Each structure stands twice: as C-alpha cells, then as structure tokens.
Amino acid sequence: MALISPSRRLRRTPFSDGVEAAGVKAYTVYNHMLLPTVFRSVEEDYHHLKQAVQVWDVACERQVELRGPDAGRLVQLLTPRDLRPMLPGQCYYVPIVDETGGMLNDPVAVKLAEDRWWISIADSDLLYWIKGLAYGYRLDVLVDEPDVSPLAVQGPRADDLMAAVFGDAVRDIRFFRFAHLDFQGHDVVVARSGYSKQGGFEIYVEGSDLGMPLWNALMEAGKTMDVHAGCPNLIERIESGLLSYGNDMTDDNTPHECGLGKFCNTQTAIGCIGRDALLRVAKEGPVKQIRAIAIDGPPVPLWDRWWPLLAGTTPVGRVSSAAWSPDFGTNVAIGMVRMTHWDDGTELTVQAPDGLRHATVKETFWN
C-alpha cells in the first residue's frame, strides 16, 4: 500500500501523538488533515464500537466561525432549514446548498450565541464559499477558522467515560444540545452528537495545547471500560445510513435526493440562497433518491468508485458506499436509485469490481 507523504499542506491534529501511540494503521485526508480510518481492523473496530467505548480524533471536522451582528443572517443564507426556532445551546444538522439547490456540505451548526456560531463541516472548502457570501452581501460578520478541534467519544459506555472525566452533569446533556463543562480549568463545549448511531459526545477542544491532556485523561479514565482509540467506521455508518459528503452525495444532488428533505423548511427559510431552486424541487419531487441496498454474495471488495445499478441492462442508479456487515450477514450499501426502481424489495443488479451481484432495495437502513 502506498504511504501518505508528510507535508505542511497536510496537517496533523492536536491528538495525532495519541493516535500514533494507539497503533493507527491507516489514514485518509479530510479537510487537509489526517483522519484515522483503521486501528486493529475495520471489522474489529466495528465490533468494539458497538460493545464498549472509543475515543475518535475527528479534528478534521473543521469549524467555520461566524461572529458579529449578521452571523444569524449569514447562516440562514446557507441552508434551507429554518433556523428561527434555534436557541443558543442547540446543534442543528443543516444541509448547505448553492444557488441551484446543490449540496455543498452537510455540517452541524452549533449556536453559541445570537451573534456567534460554529459550523462543523464535512470534507470541503466551505470556508471560502461562506467568506464570499459575507463579502458579496456586505454583511457585518467575521468569518474564519478558529483553533477548535473536535474529539469524539462514541459507544454504549460513552456516558460512563465522559462522566469520569467531566462529572455526572454530562449525563444531562440532551441529544443535539451542548453544555459548557470544565476540564483542568478550561471551559469546553461538549455536545451529545457524533458520527455513529452508538451514542456519544463531541468535545470541541479550543486550543491545540489542550488536545493531548484531554486525550490522555479519557484513556486513563477508560481503562476499566475497555476504551480504545477508534474512528468513524465504514460498516457501522452504512448500516446506520450516515451519509458521507463527497462519497454518497455531491453538489450535483439536492437535499431531497439525499433523503434530507425533513431538514428543509424551504417555504419558511426566507433568505436561503438556494430557496427558489429548492421550491421547484419540492413541488415536483426528486426523480432519484438515496436508498439502502443489500448486496448478495461474499464480502465485497473496497473500492473508490461508484458501482452502476442495473435493471436488466438499463442503468437505474449507483452504489456509492458498500461493506460486509458481520451483524446482518450481508453486504450493506448506500445507493442513489431512480424513482422507477426505489421501492422496497425491488431487485436489481450491481456491477461490483469483482463482477455482477444481485442487489435488493430496502425501505430502511439496518440500524
């Protein structure tokens, strides 16, 4: 396997020393930073995530900070989700669209105050789009990337580990809410959220110097809980239907095609730059949409390209992510399927790297 060459363009994280000491086996590049992808093996990491607790270096989820009187207006320009009900202390999943309604990112917005927001982005240079809108609309807002690096704690024992480090107050944080908690005299934003369905938290670490002290504290406190270093797991995220921007969706797709229509309040999200385009989409409905796909046969190989979905010999979609699921005994996948073939139980053929496979469309994901 080829190695990643070090470069100042490829940034380490405040937790990289801990990741390396834990025996990381592979990385990918995400927002110009290192993101671990494997520690023991994808399957071993998967079983452990579902049974115990893991600490994830997700510093690559960079923050775009908006500060100033027009911060709220700028966030609403970005998304068709109506943000008027959102209060400080809440996190919202917000599809970000361009003027055509195409997906630019699918971050979590963190409302720190009426005039201060963090947008915790997926893999894209969204900072420049937001800066351009702020300048073009002459908004009274400062847009930059702060020194904030998320560290995730995920798994069934996440509450116990977090309570051991931050105190029992962490157990009271509701889903997609956050609290300001103390760690060694530092105020830290802790949210109940994360890129798995196993439950857990994301800690927004302000200041790189705090990274390793927090990593070490979690690892020490978790010794009796079978804590391990981990990372977003391919199998678990597909089972759970957690989409990956750049893999499962791009700017060629609208939120409705990605199954994110429930996060769009296009009628009332006045100010969203893609609102007019999405109003047309909402009225007409999407002609293709994300679906869960079960693929027959032995474990599919890992691959970095879309796999065509066929009805007979006619292309009707594509598979964008796929992996063998030990718990469900099948290959689980995420695909974009045309409306003519997206109903539950529809039988298709997928052109996998190792040949044609039988595939079945599912109404829901596995977790």
N, C-alpha and C positions, 0 to 999 in steps of 0.2 A: 504494500500500500504506500502511496506517495505521502510525504510529510508536508506539513504547512511550514513554510519558511518564515522566520521571525521578521518583523518589520515594524517601524513606528506607525505605519498605516493600519496595522492590526494590533489593537490594544489588548493588553492584559487587563484583568479586573482586580478590584481590591481583595478578592477571595482566591486568586489564582494560586497562591502558595499553598493554601489548604487543599484545593482541588488536586494539585500535583502530588501532595503528600498522601492523598487518599487513593492514588493509583489510577487517575483518569487514563482511559485507553484511546479515546478519540474526541476530536472537537469538530465543530462546524464554525463557519464565520457568520455572525449575525450582528447587524448594525456596526460593522467594522470592529467587532470584538470577538473574543473567544467564547464559545458556548459549548460546554461539555455535552457529549452525546452518549457515551458508554463508560461505565466503570468496570463491573465484572463481566457482564454480557447484557445485551438488550433484554433477554428473557429473564435472567437472574435479577436484574434491576427492576423489572416489571413485577415479579412475584414479591420482592421485598417491599416495593412501594405500596402494594395492596395489603401488606401484613403488618408493617411497622411504621417507621418514620424516616424521612430523608431530608437532608439539607441541600438545596439547589443553589448554585451560582447562576443567577439569571440577571446579572448586572448588565447584560446586553439589552435588556428591556430599558432602553434609554428614556429619560424623561425630557419632554419639551415643556418648559415652564413659561406660563403666561402671567405677567404681573402688571397691574395697572387698571384704571377705571374701565377700559374697554375689554378686559380679559373675557368676561362672560359673553359679550357680543361676538368676539372672535371665535370662541369655542362653538357657538351656535352656527356660525358661518360654515364650519367644517362638517357638521353632522346633521342628518335628517331626524335624529332623535330629539324630541322636545326636552330641553334642559331646564325649563322654568320651574318644575317641581323639585329640582335637585337642591339639596341643602349642604352646607359645609359639614364634612364628616362622612359624606357618601361617596361611593365609587359607582360609576356607570360604565357599562360596556357600550362603546359608541362607534358604529360604522362611520368611517371618514370617506367622503366622496368628492369627486371633482365636478366640474360644471356639466358633465354628461351623465352624472349619476354613477360613474365607475368607481369601484372600491380602490382607495389609496392606502388604507390601513384599517385595522380593527382593534384599536387600543382600549385600555381602561382609562377613563378620565377620573382624576382624583380632585375633588373640590376642597381645597384647603381653607379658602375664604372667598367672599364675593369677588375679590379682586386678585385672587391668586389660585392658579390651577396647575396641576401636573397632568400631562398626557403621556401615559406609559405605553410606548409604541412597539408594534411588531417591526419586522425587518424591512425598513425602507427609510429613505432620507426625507421623512416628513417635515423635519425642521425647516427645510428651505421653502416648501410649499406654504407653511404657516407664516414664515417671515415675509414671503411675497404678498400674501393676503393682507397682512398687517400694514405693510408699506403701501400697497395699492389702494386700500380703503382709508389710509391716513388715520389709523386707529391709535389711540393713546394707550399703548401697551408695549411692554418689553418682552421679547421672545428670545429665549436662549436655552442651552442645555446645561442644567446645574450639575454639580458633583453629587449625584444621587444614584445609588446602585442598589437595586432590589436583591434581596436574599430570600428565597422561598423555603418554607418548612411544610412538607406535604406528607400525608399518610394518616392512617387511623389513629396514631398516637401523637399527632401534631399538637393537640391541645395540651397534653401532658408535658411535652418537651418545652413548649412555649411558656407554660405556667412555671416551670422550673427555673426559667431564666428571667421572665418578666413579671411573675406573680400571677395570682389567680384572676386578676382583673382582665387578663387576656381572654378568658373563657366567656366573658360577657359581650365580646365584640360580635355583632350580628353580620350575616353574610353581606358582602359588598359594602361594609361600613369600616371605618378605621378609627383608631384611638391614638392619642399621643402617650407613649409609655417611656419610662426611664430605663436607660441602660448605662451603667457606670457614669452617671451624671449627665448623660446626653439625652435630649428629647428625640424620640424615634417614632415615626409614623408606622403603625402596624395595622394592616388590613386583613380581613378574613377573605381571602381570594387565592387564586393560583391556577396554573395551567394543568390541573388534573381534576378528576372527579372523586378523589380520595379524601378530600377535605384538607384544610390547612390555611396558611397565612403567607403574606408577603410583607417583608420588612424593608422599608425604604431607608437605606442607610445613607445619611448625609455626611459626606466627608470620607475620603478614601482611608484615612488613618484608623477609622473605626472598624474597617472590614474584618481584619484577622482577629482582633479581640472578640468580636461577636461570633465569628465562625468557631473559634476555639471554645467559647463559653457554651455554645449549643452542642458541640461534640462532647465536651466533658459532661454536661448535664444529661446527655442522652446515652451514656454508656450502658446504663441498666435497661434501656428501652430498645436496644439493638439499632441505634441510629447509624446511618450510613450516609456518605456523600452520594447524591443522586443527580438526576437531570430530567427534563421533560422526556417522557418515554413514548416512543413511536407506537407501540402496541396499545398502551393504555389510552393514548389520546385518540386513536382511531376508534377503538371500542366506544369511547365516550362522545364521539362526534365533535371533537375540538378541532376547529379548522386552523390551518397554517397558512398565513398570508404569504403569497409567492409560490406556494405549492398547490393548495386547493382552490385558491381564488387570486385574481389579479385585477388590474384596473379595467380589464375587458368585461368584468362581471359587476352587476348591480347587487346591492344588499338582498334584494328579493330573490335573485338567482342563487344566492348563498344561503338561503333559508334564514335570513336575518330580518325579514320583514317585521317581526314583532318588536324589533328595536328601532323601527322607523315610525315617526309620527308626522308623516310628510304634510298632512293638512295643516297642522298647527306649528310645525317647526319653521316659523317665519324667519327668514334670514339665511337659511341653508343655501349655499351656493349652487347645489345640485337639485334644488327643490322642484323646479319646473320639469326637469327631465324625469325625476322620480315620480311625479304626479302622473305623468303619462304611463310609466311602467306599472304603477299601482293600479291604474284604471284598466289597462289591457291585460295585466298579469304576465309573469315570466313564461318564456317558451322552453326554458331548461332550468334545472334546479339541482342543488346538492342532494344526494341520496346515499344511504348506507348500502353497501354492496357486499354480499357474501360470495367468495370465490372458491370453487371446489378444488380438490386435489391436495397434493403435498404443499409444504410451506413455499410460498412464492419467494423468488429472489428479490433482494433490494435493488432498486433501480431509480435513476434520476430523471426519467422522462415519463410523460403521460402515456397510458396504455389505452388504445382505442376500445370502445364498447360497441359491439355489433349486434344487430338484429338480422340474422342471416348473414348477408354480406353488406348490409347497409349500416354506415356509421350512425350511432344514435347518442354518442356521448364519449366520456373518457374517465378512466380511473386515475386519480391524482396521488393517492396515498394508499398503501396496502402492506399488510404484515400478517404473519401467522399468529393466531390467538390461542395460547395454551388452555385458557379457561373455557373457551367456547368451542374449541376443536375444529376451527375453520379459519380460512383466510378472511380477515376483516378488511374492508376498504371504504374509502370515500370517493364518490364519483359525481360528475356533473352529467345529468341524464335529460334528454329531451322529453317534453311533456307527453308525447305519444307512448313512451315506454317507462315512465317513472312510477307506475302503480306498484303497490306491494305485491310481491310474488312474481313479477314479470321476469321471465327467463331470457338471459342474453348470453353472449359470448364475449370474453375479454381476450384481447391479443396481448398476452403476457410475454415477457422476454424469452421464456422457455417454451412458448407455443400457445395454442388456443386453449382456453379454460372455460368451463361452464360457470356462469355467474347468475345470481338471483338478487333482484332489487328488494330491499327491506324497507318497511314503513318507518321503523325507528332504529336508532343505534343500540348497541348492546348494553351499555351502562346508562 
